[in-house]
Amino acid sequence: MKAFVKKDDCIGCGMCVDVCPEVFEIGADGFSEAVGNPDAHPDKTYEAAEICPVNAIEVEG
Ligand code: SF4
């Protein structure tokens, strides 16, 4: 399973971090990054992708 944030689309709202801080964090550039292991938190990773208001999160697997 892989999670990836499309930086060009992310608006830095932080909702993915609220839902799944184990995988997502706001980087120094103010946008989200998938830094954790999505395999350890698949349901929350999918939930974060679903709530992203600009569909910036891609999840594979
Ligand atoms: S929910 Fe979407 S727009 Fe908001 S910080 Fe996360 S990836 Fe970026």
Backbone and ligand atoms as CSV (ligand in chain L), in Angstrom:
chain,resi,resn,atom,element,x,y,z
A,1,MET,N,N,0.848,-1.189,0.000
A,1,MET,CA,C,0.000,0.000,0.000
A,1,MET,C,C,0.883,1.238,0.000
A,2,LYS,N,N,0.495,2.209,-0.847
A,2,LYS,CA,C,1.255,3.453,-0.917
A,2,LYS,C,C,0.310,4.636,-0.798
A,3,ALA,N,N,0.783,5.704,-0.165
A,3,ALA,CA,C,0.025,6.956,-0.101
A,3,ALA,C,C,0.933,8.080,-0.582
A,4,PHE,N,N,0.341,8.982,-1.352
A,4,PHE,CA,C,1.121,10.044,-1.974
A,4,PHE,C,C,0.290,11.318,-2.005
A,5,VAL,N,N,0.908,12.442,-1.621
A,5,VAL,CA,C,0.217,13.735,-1.677
A,5,VAL,C,C,0.693,14.507,-2.904
A,6,LYS,N,N,-0.266,14.896,-3.720
A,6,LYS,CA,C,0.047,15.727,-4.888
A,6,LYS,C,C,0.210,17.170,-4.412
A,7,LYS,N,N,1.459,17.592,-4.305
A,7,LYS,CA,C,1.761,18.899,-3.721
A,7,LYS,C,C,1.139,20.052,-4.507
A,8,ASP,N,N,0.997,19.878,-5.801
A,8,ASP,CA,C,0.425,20.952,-6.616
A,8,ASP,C,C,-1.046,21.183,-6.289
A,9,ASP,N,N,-1.701,20.150,-5.754
A,9,ASP,CA,C,-3.129,20.250,-5.453
A,9,ASP,C,C,-3.394,20.574,-3.990
A,10,CYS,N,N,-2.500,20.137,-3.084
A,10,CYS,CA,C,-2.700,20.337,-1.640
A,10,CYS,C,C,-2.798,21.817,-1.308
A,11,ILE,N,N,-3.775,22.152,-0.419
A,11,ILE,CA,C,-3.948,23.536,0.025
A,11,ILE,C,C,-3.502,23.708,1.476
A,12,GLY,N,N,-2.954,22.644,2.071
A,12,GLY,CA,C,-2.411,22.755,3.421
A,12,GLY,C,C,-3.447,22.905,4.519
A,13,CYS,N,N,-4.645,22.373,4.296
A,13,CYS,CA,C,-5.732,22.556,5.285
A,13,CYS,C,C,-5.505,21.753,6.555
A,14,GLY,N,N,-4.736,20.669,6.469
A,14,GLY,CA,C,-4.420,19.873,7.649
A,14,GLY,C,C,-5.435,18.814,8.017
A,15,MET,N,N,-6.488,18.671,7.221
A,15,MET,CA,C,-7.526,17.689,7.579
A,15,MET,C,C,-7.010,16.265,7.550
A,16,CYS,N,N,-6.111,15.967,6.625
A,16,CYS,CA,C,-5.567,14.607,6.568
A,16,CYS,C,C,-4.738,14.302,7.808
A,17,VAL,N,N,-4.060,15.313,8.309
A,17,VAL,CA,C,-3.259,15.135,9.520
A,17,VAL,C,C,-4.174,14.932,10.732
A,18,ASP,N,N,-5.299,15.630,10.758
A,18,ASP,CA,C,-6.255,15.438,11.848
A,18,ASP,C,C,-6.786,14.011,11.856
A,19,VAL,N,N,-7.058,13.479,10.661
A,19,VAL,CA,C,-7.643,12.141,10.551
A,19,VAL,C,C,-6.595,11.057,10.773
A,20,CYS,N,N,-5.401,11.241,10.234
A,20,CYS,CA,C,-4.391,10.179,10.259
A,20,CYS,C,C,-2.996,10.751,10.467
A,21,PRO,N,N,-2.711,11.225,11.677
A,21,PRO,CA,C,-1.390,11.798,11.949
A,21,PRO,C,C,-0.270,10.770,11.902
A,22,GLU,N,N,-0.651,9.475,11.928
A,22,GLU,CA,C,0.380,8.436,11.861
A,22,GLU,C,C,1.044,8.390,10.481
A,23,VAL,N,N,0.331,8.877,9.471
A,23,VAL,CA,C,0.858,8.805,8.098
A,23,VAL,C,C,1.169,10.186,7.527
A,24,PHE,N,N,0.299,11.166,7.794
A,24,PHE,CA,C,0.450,12.469,7.148
A,24,PHE,C,C,0.968,13.520,8.121
A,25,GLU,N,N,1.806,14.401,7.601
A,25,GLU,CA,C,2.221,15.556,8.381
A,25,GLU,C,C,2.418,16.742,7.439
A,26,ILE,N,N,2.272,17.940,8.036
A,26,ILE,CA,C,2.488,19.151,7.257
A,26,ILE,C,C,3.990,19.439,7.237
A,27,GLY,N,N,4.557,19.527,6.043
A,27,GLY,CA,C,5.985,19.744,5.903
A,27,GLY,C,C,6.366,21.203,6.059
A,28,ALA,N,N,7.641,21.481,5.952
A,28,ALA,CA,C,8.167,22.836,6.105
A,28,ALA,C,C,7.610,23.780,5.046
A,29,ASP,N,N,7.160,23.216,3.930
A,29,ASP,CA,C,6.588,24.034,2.857
A,29,ASP,C,C,5.122,24.361,3.089
A,30,GLY,N,N,4.549,23.835,4.191
A,30,GLY,CA,C,3.155,24.131,4.506
A,30,GLY,C,C,2.155,23.193,3.875
A,31,PHE,N,N,2.642,22.189,3.172
A,31,PHE,CA,C,1.757,21.228,2.525
A,31,PHE,C,C,1.991,19.840,3.110
A,32,SER,N,N,0.986,19.003,2.923
A,32,SER,CA,C,1.038,17.670,3.520
A,32,SER,C,C,2.019,16.754,2.804
A,33,GLU,N,N,2.555,15.823,3.578
A,33,GLU,CA,C,3.408,14.769,3.045
A,33,GLU,C,C,2.986,13.456,3.697
A,34,ALA,N,N,3.086,12.383,2.934
A,34,ALA,CA,C,2.844,11.056,3.495
A,34,ALA,C,C,4.184,10.509,3.981
A,35,VAL,N,N,4.407,10.586,5.281
A,35,VAL,CA,C,5.704,10.208,5.833
A,35,VAL,C,C,5.658,8.907,6.627
A,36,GLY,N,N,4.451,8.518,7.051
A,36,GLY,CA,C,4.333,7.310,7.848
A,36,GLY,C,C,4.062,6.089,6.981
A,37,ASN,N,N,3.808,4.969,7.625
A,37,ASN,CA,C,3.572,3.699,6.944
A,37,ASN,C,C,2.071,3.456,6.799
A,38,PRO,N,N,1.522,3.636,5.598
A,38,PRO,CA,C,0.076,3.438,5.435
A,38,PRO,C,C,-0.370,2.009,5.684
A,39,ASP,N,N,0.507,1.046,5.512
A,39,ASP,CA,C,0.131,-0.343,5.769
A,39,ASP,C,C,-0.242,-0.569,7.233
A,40,ALA,N,N,0.308,0.257,8.107
A,40,ALA,CA,C,0.016,0.109,9.527
A,40,ALA,C,C,-1.308,0.773,9.896
A,41,HIS,N,N,-1.828,1.636,9.003
A,41,HIS,CA,C,-3.061,2.376,9.300
A,41,HIS,C,C,-3.908,2.526,8.038
A,42,PRO,N,N,-4.288,1.416,7.418
A,42,PRO,CA,C,-4.965,1.506,6.111
A,42,PRO,C,C,-6.311,2.226,6.163
A,43,ASP,N,N,-7.132,1.927,7.164
A,43,ASP,CA,C,-8.462,2.546,7.205
A,43,ASP,C,C,-8.359,4.063,7.338
A,44,LYS,N,N,-7.469,4.519,8.217
A,44,LYS,CA,C,-7.324,5.965,8.423
A,44,LYS,C,C,-6.678,6.626,7.205
A,45,THR,N,N,-5.815,5.903,6.517
A,45,THR,CA,C,-5.207,6.451,5.301
A,45,THR,C,C,-6.263,6.662,4.233
A,46,TYR,N,N,-7.136,5.668,4.053
A,46,TYR,CA,C,-8.218,5.815,3.076
A,46,TYR,C,C,-9.174,6.929,3.494
A,47,GLU,N,N,-9.444,7.022,4.795
A,47,GLU,CA,C,-10.349,8.065,5.285
A,47,GLU,C,C,-9.761,9.448,4.998
A,48,ALA,N,N,-8.458,9.599,5.209
A,48,ALA,CA,C,-7.808,10.883,4.941
A,48,ALA,C,C,-7.931,11.250,3.465
A,49,ALA,N,N,-7.742,10.247,2.592
A,49,ALA,CA,C,-7.863,10.500,1.154
A,49,ALA,C,C,-9.287,10.924,0.806
A,50,GLU,N,N,-10.270,10.339,1.497
A,50,GLU,CA,C,-11.665,10.654,1.194
A,50,GLU,C,C,-12.049,12.047,1.660
A,51,ILE,N,N,-11.512,12.488,2.794
A,51,ILE,CA,C,-11.936,13.789,3.317
A,51,ILE,C,C,-11.142,14.946,2.721
A,52,CYS,N,N,-10.046,14.670,2.040
A,52,CYS,CA,C,-9.270,15.760,1.438
A,52,CYS,C,C,-10.169,16.565,0.500
A,53,PRO,N,N,-10.323,17.869,0.749
A,53,PRO,CA,C,-11.279,18.667,-0.032
A,53,PRO,C,C,-10.866,18.891,-1.482
A,54,VAL,N,N,-9.612,18.658,-1.798
A,54,VAL,CA,C,-9.163,18.874,-3.182
A,54,VAL,C,C,-8.641,17.581,-3.825
A,55,ASN,N,N,-8.931,16.446,-3.194
A,55,ASN,CA,C,-8.510,15.137,-3.735
A,55,ASN,C,C,-7.015,15.090,-4.055
A,56,ALA,N,N,-6.229,15.607,-3.132
A,56,ALA,CA,C,-4.781,15.658,-3.360
A,56,ALA,C,C,-4.067,14.381,-2.934
A,57,ILE,N,N,-4.787,13.470,-2.272
A,57,ILE,CA,C,-4.148,12.262,-1.754
A,57,ILE,C,C,-4.478,11.066,-2.644
A,58,GLU,N,N,-3.451,10.414,-3.128
A,58,GLU,CA,C,-3.618,9.195,-3.897
A,58,GLU,C,C,-3.189,8.012,-3.046
A,59,VAL,N,N,-4.028,6.984,-3.032
A,59,VAL,CA,C,-3.707,5.767,-2.297
A,59,VAL,C,C,-3.750,4.604,-3.276
A,60,GLU,N,N,-2.707,3.812,-3.265
A,60,GLU,CA,C,-2.643,2.624,-4.114
A,60,GLU,C,C,-2.520,1.395,-3.240
A,61,GLY,N,N,-3.222,0.362,-3.650
A,61,GLY,CA,C,-3.106,-0.898,-2.936
A,61,GLY,C,C,-4.184,-1.103,-1.908
L,1,SF4,S1,S,-6.456,17.174,3.434
L,1,SF4,FE1,FE,-5.689,17.425,1.311
L,1,SF4,S2,S,-5.490,19.637,1.028
L,1,SF4,FE2,FE,-5.645,19.282,3.225
L,1,SF4,S3,S,-3.493,19.154,3.939
L,1,SF4,FE3,FE,-4.197,17.066,3.494
L,1,SF4,S4,S,-3.554,16.656,1.359
L,1,SF4,FE4,FE,-3.496,18.885,1.702
